Amino acid sequence: MIPKVKKRISKREDKIFFTREAKYDFMKHWSVIRRWAVINYELKSSADLDMLMFLYSEHLFSRKQFDRYANHMSWDRFRFDRLLRDGFIRKFREKRWGEALLYEVSQKGKKMISTIYRKMLGFEALPESPRRNKVFKRTAPFSHKVLSIAVKDANRDIKERRQRPSLE
């Protein structure tokens, strides 16, 4: 037996939606900027970038403080040694009697993080030349090619946002 199907005719009324302009939207392209930074600065993972972002605001830190924050992210036993070896953090002072060995984010790390902040706030766009962005190289893998499309979309959005006058 075949069931009968009833047609429902509904009269749709136009609804009015009220939307508010977002006050803060600089995190919109965070995933694209994060992946760009990990690739171009040759970090092992985005957890390394998260760690450097945290340490940037700490100014001076000890190995104990580093390990305490590292408990909140994916476990990597060699993260501290790798960041020190690659030049993202450096020794601030040696260990002396009564004083702990202190570290700080190096000039290389500070420059990277300030560049990321400028890109997030929309002051500058992500580079689209293969010389300045490894994502756009001819020999880049497929995942980089997909990211290059996202970079172009983010740059287009940032450019439009700069041209729109703000309501404030």
Summary of the structure (lengths in Angstrom):
residues: 168
radius of gyration: 23.5
end to end distance: 65.4
largest distance: 91.8
contacts: 361
relative contact order: 0.13
helix: 46%
strand: 8%
